[in-house]
Amino acid sequence: MLSVRDLTVARGGLPVLEKVTFELGAGQALILRGPNGSGKTTLLRTIAGLQAPVAGNIAVESDAIAYGAHADGLKATLTVAENLEFWAGIYGTDGISDALRAFDIERLRDRPAQNLSAGQKRRLGLARLLVTGRPIWALDEPTVSLDAASVAMFADAVRVHLGQGGAALIATHIDLGLDTDVLDVSQFRAKLPDLSEAF
C-alpha cells in the first residue's frame, strides 16, 4: 500500500532524515519512534504530500492517505455531528454513525466543538479518520490529551481499520497494545554539513 525508498526529508531547508526506507502493507501498522525533534512529524508530512521530499521515492496510490496532525482540524462553531458531516462531504463518504460510536461521542453530537474538553476534541478529530474512507492513516501523536480509556478506544479503532485491510503509520511514544513493527527514525538522522571550513 505504501513504499518508501531512500527518502530524505527537510525542515526549514535543512535535511533531518535521509535514506528512510520501509514498506507498509494492507492490515499492517508501523509505529514511528524517536526523540522530540528527530523528524517524525516532517517524515509524516512528507509522506502525506504536504511537503516535497528532498530525495527518494514515495509509492502510494493517489488520495490513499488520511493525515492526522497535532491540531484536531475542527470548526469551533459547528457541532460534533456537523463537523463529521462536513468532513464526510469533503471526502465524498456517507454516514457518521460509526465514527460517533467508535469514539463514544454520540451523546455529544449536538454540542458545538468549541464547548468540548481537550480530550473530547481529540476524540472528534480522530473520529474524522473514519469518515475519510482512506485506507492509510498517517498519524502524528494521536493520543495527545486522551485518557487511558480513550487511548484504548483509539487502539480499537486502529485494530478495526487494520482488520478491514487498512494500514496505519503512527508517530507515538505511547504503547498502544497493537501488534506492530517499530521504526526508530534516529537511525536515519541526516549528517550535518561540516561548516568549520567556512570560517
C-alpha positions in Angstrom: 0.0 0.0 0.0 2.9 2.3 0.8 6.5 2.0 -0.2 9.2 4.5 0.9 12.6 4.2 -0.6 15.8 6.2 0.2 13.7 9.2 1.3 15.3 12.4 2.5 13.2 15.0 4.2 14.0 18.5 5.4 12.7 21.0 7.9 13.5 24.7 7.3 15.6 23.9 4.3 17.9 21.5 6.3 17.7 17.7 5.8 16.7 16.0 9.1 16.3 12.4 7.9 17.9 10.7 4.9 17.6 7.3 3.1 14.4 6.3 5.1 13.2 3.0 3.7 10.2 0.9 4.6 7.1 -0.7 3.3 3.6 -0.8 4.7 1.0 -3.4 3.5 -2.7 -4.0 4.0 -3.5 -4.8 7.6 -0.2 -3.5 8.9 0.7 -0.7 11.3 4.1 0.8 11.8 5.0 2.8 14.9 7.5 5.7 14.4 9.7 6.3 17.4 12.5 8.8 18.1 13.3 11.7 20.4 11.5 15.0 20.1 12.8 16.9 17.1 14.1 13.8 15.4 12.0 14.3 12.3 8.9 12.1 12.8 6.4 15.0 12.0 8.5 16.1 9.0 8.5 12.5 7.7 4.7 12.1 8.1 4.0 15.4 6.5 6.2 14.5 3.5 4.6 11.1 3.1 1.2 12.7 3.3 2.1 15.0 0.4 2.1 18.2 2.5 5.7 19.0 1.6 8.1 17.8 -1.1 10.9 15.3 -0.3 14.5 16.3 -0.9 15.3 13.0 -2.5 13.9 9.5 -2.7 10.6 7.9 -3.7 7.2 7.5 -2.1 5.0 5.0 -3.9 1.3 5.2 -2.9 -2.0 5.5 -4.7 -3.4 9.0 -5.1 -5.7 10.1 -2.3 -4.9 7.0 -0.2 -3.7 8.8 2.9 -5.6 10.5 5.7 -3.3 12.6 7.7 -3.9 13.4 11.4 -1.7 16.2 12.9 -1.3 17.7 16.3 -4.3 20.1 15.6 -7.7 18.5 15.6 -8.9 20.2 12.5 -12.2 21.2 13.9 -14.6 24.1 13.1 -15.3 25.5 16.5 -18.9 26.8 15.9 -20.1 23.6 14.2 -21.5 20.8 16.3 -19.8 17.4 16.7 -22.2 16.0 14.1 -21.8 18.9 11.7 -18.0 18.6 11.9 -18.1 15.0 10.9 -20.7 15.7 8.2 -18.5 18.4 6.8 -15.5 16.1 6.5 -17.7 13.3 5.1 -18.8 15.7 2.4 -15.2 16.7 1.7 -14.2 13.1 1.2 -17.4 12.0 -0.5 -18.4 9.4 2.0 -21.8 8.7 3.7 -22.8 8.4 7.3 -21.2 9.4 10.5 -22.8 7.0 12.9 -19.9 4.5 13.0 -17.5 7.4 13.7 -19.6 8.8 16.6 -20.0 5.3 18.1 -16.3 4.3 17.7 -15.1 7.3 19.8 -18.1 7.4 22.2 -19.3 10.9 21.2 -22.9 10.1 20.2 -24.2 12.0 23.2 -22.1 15.0 22.2 -23.4 15.1 18.6 -25.3 18.4 19.1 -22.6 20.2 21.1 -20.5 22.9 19.4 -16.9 21.8 19.1 -15.8 24.9 21.0 -17.6 23.6 24.1 -15.8 20.3 24.2 -12.9 19.4 26.5 -9.5 18.9 25.1 -9.9 15.1 25.2 -13.3 15.3 23.6 -11.9 17.5 20.8 -9.2 15.0 20.2 -11.7 12.1 20.0 -13.7 14.1 17.5 -10.6 14.8 15.5 -9.8 11.1 15.4 -13.4 10.2 14.5 -12.8 12.2 11.4 -10.5 9.5 10.2 -13.4 7.1 10.0 -15.3 9.3 7.5 -12.4 9.8 5.1 -12.7 6.4 3.5 -9.0 6.4 3.0 -7.0 3.2 3.5 -3.8 4.6 5.0 -3.8 6.6 8.3 -0.7 8.7 8.9 -1.0 10.0 12.5 1.2 12.3 14.5 0.9 11.8 18.3 -2.8 10.9 18.0 -3.2 10.2 21.7 -2.3 13.7 23.0 -5.0 14.8 25.5 -6.6 11.4 25.7 -7.1 9.5 29.0 -6.4 5.8 29.3 -9.9 4.7 28.3 -9.8 6.9 25.2 -6.4 5.6 24.2 -7.9 2.1 24.3 -10.8 3.3 22.2 -8.4 4.7 19.6 -6.3 1.5 19.6 -9.6 -0.5 19.0 -10.4 1.8 16.1 -7.0 1.2 14.6 -7.5 -2.6 15.0 -10.8 -2.5 13.2 -9.2 -0.4 10.4 -6.4 -2.9 10.0 -8.8 -5.8 10.1 -10.7 -4.2 7.2 -7.5 -4.1 5.1 -6.3 -0.6 6.0 -2.9 0.4 7.2 -1.6 2.9 9.8 1.7 4.8 10.2 1.7 6.3 13.7 4.2 8.5 15.5 3.7 7.9 19.2 5.6 7.4 22.4 2.6 5.5 23.9 2.3 1.7 23.9 -1.0 1.2 22.1 -1.0 -2.6 22.7 -1.0 -3.1 18.9 0.8 -5.9 17.2 3.1 -3.7 15.1 6.6 -3.2 14.0 8.5 -0.2 15.3 10.8 2.1 13.2 13.2 4.3 15.2 13.8 7.2 12.9 17.0 8.1 14.7 18.9 5.6 12.6 18.1 7.9 9.6 19.3 11.1 11.1 20.9 13.3 8.4 24.5 14.1 8.7 25.0 17.8 9.4 27.4 19.6 7.0 30.8 20.4 8.3 30.8 24.2 8.5 34.3 24.5 10.1 36.0 25.3 6.8 33.5 28.2 6.1 35.1 30.3 8.9 
